[in-house]
Amino acid sequence: MLVQLSIRDIVLIDRLEIKFGSGLSILTGETGAGKSVLLDSLVLALGARGDASLVRHGAEQGQIEAVFDVPLHHPVRQILRDNGLEDDGDIILRRLQSADGRSRVFINDKIAGLAVMRAIGSQLVEIHGQHADRAFADIETHRALLDAFGSLLPQVAVLGRLHQSWKEAVRALAGQRQKMAEAAREAEYLRNSAEELAKLAPQAGEEESLSARRSLMMKAEKIAGDIIEAGELLSGSQSPVPVLSNLVRRLERKSAEAQDLLAPVVQALDKVLQALAEAQDHIETAGRSLDFDPQEMERVEERLFSLRAAARKYAVAVENLPALQAKMAADLRLLEAGEESLQHLENEAEKARSAYDKAAEILSQQRAMAAGQLEQAVQAELPALKLEGAAFLVNRQVDQENRRAEGIDNVEFQVQTNPGTRAGPMMKTASGGELSRFLLALKVVVAEKTSAPTLVFDEIDTGVGGAVADAIGKRLQKLSSRVQVLAITHAPQVAARADAHFLINKAEQPVPNSGKKGRLATQIRLMAVPERQEEIARMLAGEHITDEARAAAEKLLAAK
């Protein structure tokens, strides 16, 4: 519940600190005293849009701080944990509104976002009445309220999980269809490319290996050319060996004539021929030993050319060709096996949808029963609230094709304000006073099933009096036995039901150290019984309080 509201420099409020207790707290005061400013301040601390005009004239900024005491198991603490905020003590919402329009949010003394403040505030306080941020303005809350009233929240949670399973199955099916469509569009290209790469059969690291082999063979080719040229010189048509051999033979035939002269020459030439023969043998041996095969060189170069041509064609590096081949082969297998997989996913999606539809239909029937019960319960509250000719209706529309996590039902609360008139949305059809009473009747009915810890009712007694106002007071008192209720009222019958009665008024603030009075400021104080009697008498009689009004006020307080 709200335990403390502190306001500083907001409109006519200089500084206020209000402590609230459980039960029913009533706020009264003359028109223009500042009751709406209090409510605007609270709404600002709950995450409403900031407004620079709320800052007190002459102040740089205004501040509102709301302190809440809620059980440790309350769902709002999970919101705190999800946003990295402390959740083990009081919940403190603080809002700073600058005169230049800027606004800052603090939750448990830590800077936070406005959306988080708004989410937390909606869990802590419901505002009913003629305020812009009143509860139930969002139609989605109507379905949730009906589910809470009918104790259907566990079924809604189960349906949510079935909806998620169905959505996941649909996404998987859509993904498979997209893959198959992409594969089908490129099927012919894919088959030809896969066949070409399969025939090429690129291997990991093959380009590097072939390049090294080619480089080695190119070096060997150069050496082989030199050896072949040397062999041609010694053994070819230009070889000096035959010429030298003929010369030796001629000299040998003439050696007898000049032995001493020719013998050294013949010996020297024999040595030359022997050396040449030995060189020729070495050249032949080297040629046989050299690791060079022109045909192999041709095969290596052709392989390298083929790999690099394929890499250019498919715009990948040669080293990535094996991976590309594997992917194309997998895509082909997907294309070939896709129909079977697609059929399986279609079956899974159909099963998931069928399970959801079955659960949604059951929940829809349960909602129909709960809607009838809610209509009857709220209708029973209306006569005492001077709405005896009105009707409360739960308009439930079923849209089986609009499968949502919450189900297939669209729920909207409608009212018929007078017999014979057309029913319409509660938020649009009812006048401000009627709407407040409809909401009060609804809240009395559903309070045991769902409610924020603090309910605020803003002048819900507008336009009524006497017995109707007393009926409103009784219902607020009944509600306050379950949750904390704050009510701004002009009805003495309502004020008399309060557990705590606060008076709001305006007074001139004294100027410090001067003894002079300054500008007007809104004040609030908790009244004791004698003061309460006088305030209720004022509410009954107006500006001039009579003894009869005081007696009537005493009677109202005694009747509580």
Protein Blocks (a to p, Z undefined) as FASTA:
>chain_A
ZZbdcdehiajbfbdcddddehjddddddehilmmmmmmmmmmmnopacdfklpcghiab
dcddddddddfklmklmmmmmnopafkbccdddddddfkopacddeehiacdfklmmmmm
mmmpccedjbfkbghklmklmmmmmmmmnopmmmmmmmmmmmmmmmmmmmmmmmmmmmmm
mmmmmmmmmmmmmmmmmmnopaehklmmmmmmmmmmmmmmmmmmmmmmmmmmmmmmklck
lmmmmmmmmmmmmmmmmmmlmmmmmmmmmmmmmmmmmmmmmmmmmmmmpccdfklmmmmm
mmmmmmmmmmmmnopafklmmmmmmmmmmmmmmmmmmmmmmmmmmmmmmmmmmmmmmmmm
mmmmmmmmmmmmmmmmmmmmmmmnopambccdddddddfklccfkbjcdcdddddfbghi
acddfklmpcfklmmmmmmmmmmmmmmmoccfbdcdehklgoiahjlmmmmmmmmmmmmm
mmccddddfbfklmmmpmbdcdddddddddehklpacddddddddddfklmmmmmmmmmn
ommdcfklmmmmmmmmmmZZ
